[in-house]
Amino acid sequence: MKRLFTRSTNPSLVISLVPVGLLLSAIILVITFAGAGAVQDYSYMILLGASAVCVALSLAFSSRPKKLLVAGIRKSAGQILPAVLILFFIGTLSATWMLSGVVPALIDYGLRVLNPKLFLLCACAVCALVSVITGTSWTTIATIGVAFMGIGTVMGYNPAWIAGAVISGAYFGDKVSPLSDTTVLAAATTGVDLFTHIKFLMLTTIPAMTIALAIYGLTGFFTDTVSAENAMNIRDAIESTFNISPWLLVIPGMAAVMIALRWRTDVVLAMSSITGLAGFFFFQPQLVEKICSGTEFADYVAGALRILSTSNEISTGNSLLDSLVATSGIEGMLPTIYLVLSAMIFGGVMIGSGMLSAITRSITRHLHSPRNLVGATVGSGLFLNCCTGDQYLSIIIGANVYKNTYKRANMKPQLLGRTLEDSVSVTSVLIPWNSCGLTQSAVLGVATLAYLPFCFFNILSPVMTLIMGWTGWKARISNAAVRQPA
């Protein structure tokens, strides 16, 4: 016992588990006494508290250089800070696309053409197709995903179910698209050819997605959707408030072109916000008068800044539609940004203190069979997502921790890559304080723990990879073409 609490270069496993234990215990207490919806309200305080405990324990029980703590935070910041800029632009995009009439137009057209009973299946399938083409779940959810949230809510679906279908589809493409940064990263860090990696992913991805689509399809037939009369009332409210025109689709069309040209996500969102703001002034003059409170140039500038930065409410005569078209701009994203920064600090100090390394090292000992290796990798992936708050860091750390272990056990490196994708890439959105979970919750307006049970693809992916690992099928080294790392 004395050895566990003496100073050494690297912290002991017991010391390393304390911040993580406090984090998870605090989350459980919040859920128990305040409900799952309160987790995100308290997460930033819990994360900062766990970070302070981590630093205190490191200073008390470790002789590691203090500069390593700063280096850990710097490493974490390098991965997570770009997401903060994206969050700002998501706030401006959602506001401008709503007030310009883009999202109301998509809701109007969706109510015309979509079969309510097949809505969840269509939402999942369309988001999957878009994300495969674009390679990004964040942009898919921030654009077409928001439109599906509006359409589905009007049709009478529980928002948590809609969010689950949208996220399942979007993360399908984020997982298997050759344009996805997480797919490329997982292949590169495990030393596997990209298309060999994608082919191996399909062994678990296709069954998981097939089951998810079947569930969404069946659910629609057992859901009481709104009547045609109620849908007509919503459409009438939309058309009496907004000028609905096919020309509005030029705005998302321009975003699609930018995505196809592989522009950076932040640039696409910024440019789409600008075109949305221009569309507001061009297509909705009746709303310009209400929001700008004047016709002078200064009034227009003030109105534009108000749209981008603060909340705006519009009375449509329909209470459900009023809640859908209300916007919050950058102001609405600030709580999410605070949480992202808190997660960044926690992940940084866990890395810099060496505690994360101490925990992962203890996991990899005595692992030899596919069943044990895959199970440990899945558990580590979920653990890393909780600790680092970022899927990129989790993939990089997971690959470095397990690469040699898989090699010694004569396991295929593409098995490691697939297991990391199944346990990291698609589960990051299910963790309330992970940057993905925080972002998608804010964008879709549904708490992470509320939509979690309905993200069937995301839940089934690690289950499928555990089943494959248990069977040991295609796990051992064969003559498959594998690119060895330089």
N, C-alpha and C positions, 0 to 999 in steps of 0.2 A: 504493500500500500504506500509506503514512504516513497518508493521509486516513482510512483505515478505522479507525485506532486513536487518533485525536485526539479531544479532548473536544468534544461538540456537544450541542445541546438534545435531539435524538432520536438513539438508538443506530443504528449502521449495520446493514445486513442481516447482514454477517459476524458481528458481535458478537452479534446477536440469535439467530442460529442455534446458537451455542455451547451454551447450556443445554439446548436441545431435542436437539441432537446427543449430548450427554453422557447425557441421560435415555434415549434410544432405544438408544444403544450399551451402556449398563449393563444394560438389560433383555435385550438380545440375549446378552450375556455370561452372565447368570444362566440363561437358557434353555439355552445351549450347555453350561454346566458343571454346572448343578444341576437342569435339567429345567424344563418349563413349570409344574409344580405349585409350584415354589419362588418364582415371580414375586411372588405376593402376600406372601410372607414377607419379601421384601427391598424391596418397592416403596416403603414409607414412608421407608426410609433413602435410596433413590435419589432420591425426590421432594424430600426435604429437602436432600440434597446439591446437586441441580440448582437448587433455590431459592437456596441460599447462593452458588452460582456466579453466578446471575442478579443478585443484589444486589451482589456484589463487582464484577462487570463494569459494572453501572449506575453505581456510585459512582466507578469508575475512568475510565470513558470517556463518561459522559453528565453534562451540567450541568442535567438536569431537577431541579426541586425535590424534595427528599426526601419531602415530605409526599404526593407523588403515589404513592409506593410504599405508604404507609399507606392511601391512598384506594383503591388497587387491591386490597389485601387486604380492606378493608372491603366493597368491591363484591362480591368473590368470596365472602366470608363471608355476605353477605346472601342469596345464592342457595343456598349449600351447608349452612349451619348448621341450617336447618329439617330437613334430611335426618337430622341426628344424632339429634334427638328421635324421629323416625320409626324409626330403627334401634333405639333403646332399646325402643320399643313392639313392634317386630317380634320382638325377643328374648323379651319377656314373653308375646306372643301365641302364638308357637310352643310355648313351654313349657306354658302353661295349656291350650291346645287339645289338646295331646298327652296330658297327664296327666288331663284331664277326660274323655277318651275320645272327643272329637269326631273327631280324625284317625283313630284306630283304627276307629271306627265307619264312617267314610267308606271306609277301606281294606276293611273287611269287606263293606260293601254293594257296593263297586266290584268285588271279586272275584266276587261273586254275579252281577252283571248285565252287566259289560263283556266283550266278546269279546276275548281276549288278542291275536289277530291284528290287530284294528283299534284297539288301545289307543292307539298314538301318534297316529293320525289323530283319534280321539275327544278325546284330551287337548288337541291343538292347536285343534280346532274349538270345544270347550267353553270353553277359555280365551279364544279370540277373541270368542265371543259374550258372555261375562261382561265382558270388558274394553270391548267396544263399549257395553254397557249402563251400565257404571260409569264409563268414561272413565279408568280408572287401571290401569296395568300392575303397579305395586307392590303394591296391595291384592289384585289378582287372584292374583299369584304367592305372596304371603304366606299366602293362605287356601287356595283350591282348588288352587293349584299345588303346595303342600306335600303335600296329599292325593294328588295324582296321582303325585308322587315316590314315596310309599310304596306305592301300588298297583302302579306299573310295576316297582319294584324287586322286589317279591314275585313278580310275573309272570315275572321273569327278564330284564328289559331292562337295558341298560347305563344307569347314571344320567345319563351325558352326553347320550345320545339323548333321555331323558325331559326333561331340563332344556331341551334344544334345542326340543322340541315345545312345552313349556309357555311358554317365552320367545317363540317365534315367534307363538303365538296371542295372548299377552298384549300384545305390542307391535304387533300388527295393530290392536287396538282403541285402544291408546294413540295410534296414528298417525291414525286416521280418525274416531274418535268426536267428535261436536260437544261432548261433555262433557270431553274431554281438555285439560289445561292446555297441553301442547306444541302441540296442533293450533290452539288459540285463539291462542297466542303467535305461532306462525309466520304465521298469517293477519294478525294485528294488526301485526306488525313489518314486513310487506311491503305493507301497505295493501290487502289483498284481502278481499272479503266472505267470511265463514266458510264458507258452503255452496258458494260458487264454488271456494274453496280445496279443500274436501273432494272435490268433483266432479272437480277436476283431479288430485287424489291417486289417484283410482281407476284412472287410466290406467296407472300403474305398480304400484299395490298389488294389484289383482285378479290380474294375471298372476303376480306374485311369490308370492302366497298360494296360487294354484291349483297351481303347481309344487311348493311346499312340502308341501301336503296330499297330492299324488300321491306324493311321495317317502316321506312318513311312512306312507301306506297300503301302498305296496309293501314297505317295510322290514319291516312286521309279518309278512308272509307268508314272509319269509326268516329270521325270528328264531326260535330255539328257546325257546319259552316253557315255564313250569313245567307239570307234569302236574296233572290234576285232584286227584290224591291229595296232592301237595305243597301245592297251594292250600288244600285242606281242612285240612291240618296247620297252616298259618298261621292260618286262621280259628279253628281249635280253640284255638290258643295265645292269640289275641286275646280270645276269649270266656271263656277260663279266667282271664285276667288282669284284664280290664276288664268292667264291666257295660255291655253294649251295648243301647241302647234308642233307638227312633225319637225319643224326647223330646230326645236329645242334639242333634238337628238344629235345635232351637229356637235354639241358640247361634249357629250360622252364619246362621240365618234372621234373627235380630236384626241381625247385621252387614249382611246384604243390605238390610234396611230402612233402616239408617242411611246406607248408600251411596246408595240410591235417593233419599233426602232431601237428598243433596248435602252431608252433613256433611264437615268437613275430614278428611283422611286420618289425621292424628295422633289426632284425637278418636275416629274409628272404631276405630283399632287399640287405643287406651287402653280404651275402653268394651268392646271385644271381649275384651280381656285380663281385665277385671273379671268379665264374664259367664263366661269360661272358668274363672277361679279359683273362682267360686261353683259352677260345674258340677262341679269337682273335689271339693269338699266334699259336694255333694249326691248326685252319681251314683257316686262311687268311694270309699265309706267304708273299704273294705279297703286302699286305698292311703294313705288319710289316716293310718291307724294306723302304717304303715311310715315315712312321711315326717315326720310331726309328732312321733313318739316320745313321745306322751303325750296326755292328754285334757283338760288344763287350757287355758283361753283363751290363756294366754301360749304354750303349745305350738303352738296353731293359728296364732297370729300368726307365730311363728318358722318354722313350716312353710311358710306363705304366702310369707314373705320369701325363704326358701330356694328355692322354686319359681321365683320371679320373678328371682332374682339369680344363682344358681349352678347347677352341673350336678347332674343327678339320673339315676340309672340304675335300671332295673326289670328283674328277671329274669322272663322269660316262658316259659323252657324251650326257646326257639327262638333260636339265635344271630343269625339275620338280623333277626328281629323285635326282639331286644334292641337292636341298633344303630339301628333305626328309631325306637324310642320313647324313646331316651335324649335328655335335654334339657340345655341349657346356659344358658338365660335370658339376662340382660343380659351376664353374663360372657363368653358365647360371641360377643357382638357387639362387644366391646371392640377386638379387632384390626382389625375393619372400620372402626370409628370412628376409630382412629388413622390409618388409611390415608386416609379421607375428609378428615380435618383436614390431612394432609400434602398431598393434592391441592389443597385449598383454598389453602394457602400458596403452592404453586407457581403455580397459576393467578393468584393475586392479584399476585405480584411480576412475573409476565410481563406482566400488564396495566398495572400501575403504572409499570414501568420503560419502557414504550413499545415493548418488544421484540416483543410480539405484534402490535402495530399495524404495526411496520416490516416484519414478515414478510408480513402480509396485504396491505399496500400493494404490495409487490413482485409479488405474485401477480396482482393485478388489472390490471396494465399491459398494454396491447396486446391486450385481449380484446374481440372484436367478434362472432364467429360463435356460434351456439347450441352448436356442438360444443365450442368452446374455453371458453365461459362455463360450461356445465354441468360439463364436466370439471374446471375450476378450482374451481367451487363444491363439488363432491363432495370433491376433494382437500382443500380448505380446511375443510370440515365435519369430516372425519376428523382433520385436524391440530388444529382447535380443540377437539375432544373430548379429544384427547390432552393438550393444553396447559392447558385450563381445568379439566378434571375434572368438568365439569357441562354437561348438555345445554341448560339454559336460557340460560346465558351464551353458549354456542356459537351458538345460534339468534339471539340478540340481536346479537352481534358480527357474525355472518355476514350478517344482513339489512342492517345498517348499512354494512358494507364493500361489498356488491354492489348495493345498491338503485339507486344512480345509474348504475352501470355497465350494468345491465340496461336502464335507461331510455334511456341514450344509444344502446344497440345496438338499440333498438326491440323489446325482448323483453318478453313478458308478465310482470307481477309475480307471477302465480300460478305461473309456471315457477320463479321463484326460491324461492317458498314450498315448492313440492313438492320441489325439489332439496334444500333444507335439511332437510326432514322425512326424505327418503330417505337422506341422508348423515349426519344428526346424531341425530334422535330415535331411530331404530332401531339405530344402531351404537354408541350410548353404552354399551349393555349388553355389548358385545364387548370393551371396553377394561378391563384388569384394575385400573387405578387411577382410572377414572372412577367417580363416585358410584353410577351405575346398575350397572356391572359388579361393583363391590365389594358392593353390597347384595344383588343377586340371587345371587351366588356364595355369600354367607353364608347366605341364606335357604334355598337349595336344597341346600347342602352339596356343591357341585360347583365346581371351580376354573374361572375364567372361560375360560382357554385350553383347558380340557378340553371345555366345552360349545360353544365358539365354532364348530367345524366343522359342528355339527348344528343351528345356528340358521339354517335355510335361508331363511326369510322375511327375516330381518335382513340376510343376505348378499346375497340376490337384489334387495333394494330399490334399493341404489345401482347395481347392475348394470343393472337395468331403466331407471333414470333416465338412465344413460349411453347406453344404446341409443336411448332416446327423444331425447336431446340430439343424438346422432350423426345421426339421421334429420332432425331439425329440425321434426318434425311438431307442429303447434299451438304453435309457439314464438314467432312474431311477434305483435305487437299486432294485435288484431282488434276487433270491436265488442262483445266480451264485456263483461258488466257488471262493472266493477272499481271498487271504492270507493277513491277517492284519499285519501291520508293528509291529515289536517288540517294 
